Amino acid sequence: MKKYIAACLSAAMILALAGCSKEDSKTDATTTTAEATTEATTEATTEATESETEASESETEATESEAAGDVMTYADYAAADLDTEVTIEAYVQAKQSWWEDKATVYLQDEDGAYFCYEMACSEDDYAKLVDGQKIRVNGFKSEWSGEVEIVDATFEIVDGNWTATPVDVTDLLGTDELVEKQNQLVSFTGMTVEASKDADGNEVAFLYKWDGSGNEGDDLYFNVSINGETYTFTVESYLCDKDSDVYKTVSGLKVGDTVDMEGFLYWYEGVNPHITNVTVK
């Protein structure tokens, strides 16, 4: 009888242990499944949030890019139609003038040059436009008497600094290729000062204003020749005033002097360089 009871008790214990083992397995499985589900949900949420953030940043960058306009190469700018909107990046080579929050500046990059006429600019920002400073300009390509320029423009300072080296274009005078260098910093060598006639008909080496009707402080106009052809060059008084070295040098020229010159290849009804440096040989 005792053996029978003991056997029954042993069987009951075995069944009880088996039940506990099954319950424990169920609990472990449920816990593992819950943890896996939570982890998957968290990862999916994180990935979705990161994706949304990246998309938002991309949209913001695209919007900013559209607002600024695509920056053109010089070739793109040269090919653009007149009166179309343009955006360029280039380096300040000289400041011609500032007046009533408008600045006129000469810009250049490694491929070409630009003339920005009366660009919106505060006096404080004008002081930041030092030689070599890179800026981004947005405006409209225009033309006035042959001079291609950017008008109605705004600008912002960007990182970068570069200054141009004058390119000798003496041999291009009188050729169609010369206009391709428009607004660049250029040089002319071995040219001869020719006579101009003042308002009284006298032969002189230079004129105040184009017709000789001006006074000291006005633009200087003077004729120079090479290979039998004569050209009119200018000292722009806003760019180089009466106290500048070049203004004083041109004021002292004599007919027959041989000169080397540097300046910006401005255009007015033909080549009309704005000279910034003259050396008498």
C-alpha positions in Angstrom: 0.0 0.0 0.0 2.9 2.4 0.9 4.5 1.6 -2.4 1.3 2.4 -4.2 0.9 5.7 -2.4 4.5 6.6 -3.1 4.1 5.8 -6.7 1.1 8.0 -6.9 2.9 10.8 -5.2 5.8 10.5 -7.6 3.6 10.6 -10.6 1.8 13.7 -9.3 5.1 15.4 -8.7 6.3 14.6 -12.2 3.1 16.0 -13.7 3.4 19.2 -11.6 7.0 19.7 -12.7 6.0 19.2 -16.4 3.2 21.8 -16.0 5.6 24.3 -14.5 8.1 23.7 -17.3 5.5 24.4 -19.9 4.3 27.6 -18.2 7.8 28.8 -17.9 8.4 28.2 -21.6 5.3 30.1 -22.5 6.3 33.0 -20.3 9.8 33.1 -21.9 8.4 32.9 -25.4 5.9 35.7 -24.7 8.6 37.9 -23.2 11.0 37.3 -26.1 8.3 38.0 -28.7 7.3 41.3 -26.9 10.9 42.4 -26.7 11.5 41.7 -30.4 8.3 43.5 -31.4 9.3 46.6 -29.3 12.8 46.6 -30.7 11.5 46.3 -34.3 9.0 49.1 -33.7 11.6 51.4 -32.2 14.1 50.8 -35.1 11.3 51.4 -37.7 10.3 54.6 -36.0 13.9 55.8 -35.8 14.5 55.1 -39.4 11.3 56.8 -40.5 12.2 59.9 -38.4 15.7 60.0 -39.9 14.3 59.6 -43.4 11.8 62.4 -42.8 14.6 64.7 -41.4 16.9 64.0 -44.4 14.0 64.7 -46.8 13.2 67.9 -45.0 16.9 69.0 -45.2 17.0 68.1 -48.9 13.9 70.2 -49.5 15.4 73.1 -47.6 18.6 72.9 -49.6 16.7 72.8 -52.8 14.6 75.8 -51.9 17.7 77.8 -50.9 19.4 76.8 -54.2 16.4 77.8 -56.2 16.2 81.1 -54.4 19.9 81.8 -55.0 19.8 80.6 -58.6 22.3 78.3 -60.2 25.8 79.8 -60.3 26.9 80.1 -63.9 30.3 79.5 -65.4 31.7 82.4 -67.4 30.9 80.5 -70.6 27.3 80.2 -69.5 27.2 83.9 -68.7 28.7 84.9 -72.0 26.1 82.7 -73.9 23.1 84.0 -71.9 20.7 86.4 -73.7 20.6 90.0 -72.8 18.0 91.0 -70.2 18.0 87.6 -68.6 18.6 86.8 -64.9 22.2 85.7 -64.1 24.0 84.5 -61.1 27.8 84.4 -61.0 30.6 84.1 -58.5 33.8 86.1 -59.1 36.5 88.1 -57.3 36.7 91.9 -56.8 39.5 93.5 -58.8 38.6 97.1 -58.3 35.8 99.3 -57.0 34.8 102.2 -59.2 32.3 104.0 -57.1 29.7 104.0 -54.3 26.7 106.3 -54.1 23.3 106.1 -52.4 23.7 102.4 -51.5 24.8 101.4 -55.0 28.3 100.1 -55.9 30.0 99.8 -59.3 32.7 97.2 -59.3 35.0 95.2 -61.6 34.9 91.4 -61.1 36.9 88.6 -62.6 37.5 84.9 -62.3 40.0 82.6 -64.1 37.8 82.4 -67.2 36.5 85.9 -67.8 35.4 89.2 -66.3 32.2 91.1 -65.3 31.3 94.8 -64.8 28.6 95.2 -62.1 26.9 98.6 -62.5 25.2 100.2 -59.4 24.8 97.0 -57.5 22.8 97.3 -54.3 25.3 97.7 -51.5 25.4 99.4 -48.1 28.4 101.6 -47.2 29.5 99.0 -44.6 29.3 96.2 -47.2 31.2 98.4 -49.7 34.1 98.5 -47.3 34.2 94.7 -47.3 34.7 94.6 -51.1 38.5 94.6 -50.9 40.6 93.5 -53.9 40.5 89.7 -54.3 37.3 89.1 -52.2 35.0 86.5 -53.8 31.3 87.4 -54.0 28.1 85.9 -55.5 26.1 88.3 -57.6 22.5 87.9 -58.8 21.2 90.4 -61.4 20.4 90.9 -65.0 22.7 90.8 -68.0 22.5 94.1 -69.9 24.4 96.1 -72.5 25.0 99.8 -72.9 26.8 101.2 -76.0 28.7 97.9 -76.4 29.6 97.4 -72.7 28.1 94.2 -71.4 27.3 94.5 -67.7 25.2 93.2 -64.8 22.5 95.6 -63.5 19.8 95.6 -60.8 22.1 93.3 -58.9 22.4 92.1 -55.3 25.4 90.3 -53.8 26.7 88.3 -50.9 30.2 87.7 -49.6 31.5 84.1 -50.0 34.7 82.4 -49.1 37.6 82.8 -51.5 40.3 85.3 -52.6 42.1 85.7 -55.9 43.5 88.6 -57.9 44.1 88.6 -61.7 47.4 89.2 -63.5 47.1 91.6 -66.4 47.0 90.0 -69.8 48.8 91.7 -72.6 46.3 92.4 -75.4 48.4 94.8 -77.5 48.4 92.5 -80.4 44.6 92.1 -80.3 43.9 95.8 -80.8 41.9 96.2 -84.0 40.8 92.5 -84.0 37.4 90.9 -83.4 39.0 88.8 -80.7 39.7 91.7 -78.4 36.0 92.0 -77.3 36.3 88.5 -75.8 38.6 90.0 -73.1 36.0 92.7 -72.2 36.2 93.9 -68.6 39.4 91.9 -67.9 42.5 93.4 -66.3 44.8 93.9 -69.3 48.0 95.6 -70.4 49.2 97.4 -73.4 52.9 97.9 -74.3 55.0 100.1 -76.5 52.2 102.5 -77.5 52.8 106.1 -78.6 51.0 109.2 -77.2 49.2 111.0 -80.1 47.9 114.6 -80.1 44.3 115.4 -79.2 42.6 118.8 -79.9 41.2 120.7 -77.0 38.1 123.0 -77.0 40.2 125.8 -78.6 41.6 123.6 -81.3 45.1 123.3 -79.7 47.0 120.0 -79.9 47.5 118.5 -76.4 48.5 115.2 -75.0 45.2 114.7 -73.0 41.8 116.2 -72.5 39.6 116.8 -69.5 36.4 115.1 -70.5 36.0 113.6 -74.0 35.7 116.9 -75.7 38.1 119.0 -73.6 35.4 120.9 -71.9 36.2 119.7 -68.4 38.6 120.6 -65.6 41.1 118.9 -63.3 39.2 116.1 -61.5 37.1 115.1 -64.5 37.8 112.0 -66.6 41.0 112.2 -68.6 41.0 111.1 -72.3 44.2 110.6 -74.3 45.1 109.1 -77.7 47.7 106.3 -78.1 48.7 104.5 -81.3 50.5 101.3 -82.5 51.0 99.9 -86.0 49.5 103.1 -87.5 46.2 102.8 -85.6 45.1 105.3 -82.9 42.9 104.5 -80.0 41.3 106.6 -77.2 42.0 105.5 -73.6 40.5 106.9 -70.4 41.4 107.5 -66.8 38.0 107.1 -65.1 38.0 109.7 -62.3 35.7 107.7 -60.1 38.1 104.8 -60.3 41.3 106.8 -60.2 40.8 110.3 -58.9 43.0 113.4 -59.4 45.2 112.4 -56.5 46.0 108.9 -57.9 49.4 108.2 -59.5 47.9 107.3 -62.9 45.9 110.6 -63.0 49.1 112.6 -62.3 51.1 110.6 -64.8 48.6 111.1 -67.7 48.3 114.8 -66.8 52.0 115.1 -67.4 52.2 113.2 -70.7 53.7 114.7 -73.8 52.9 114.0 -77.4 55.3 111.4 -78.7 55.9 109.7 -75.4 56.1 105.9 -75.4 54.0 104.2 -72.7 53.1 100.9 -71.2 49.7 100.7 -69.5 47.4 98.6 -67.4 43.7 98.8 -66.9 40.2 97.3 -67.4 39.0 96.6 -70.9 35.9 98.7 -70.8 33.9 99.2 -73.9 32.0 102.3 -75.2 31.2 102.3 -78.9 34.3 100.3 -79.3 37.4 99.6 -77.1 37.7 102.3 -74.4 40.0 100.9 -71.6 39.8 102.4 -68.1 43.5 102.8 -67.4 44.8 102.3 -63.9 48.6 102.5 -64.4 50.8 104.2 -66.9 54.6 103.9 -67.2 56.5 106.3 -69.5 59.4 104.6 -71.2 
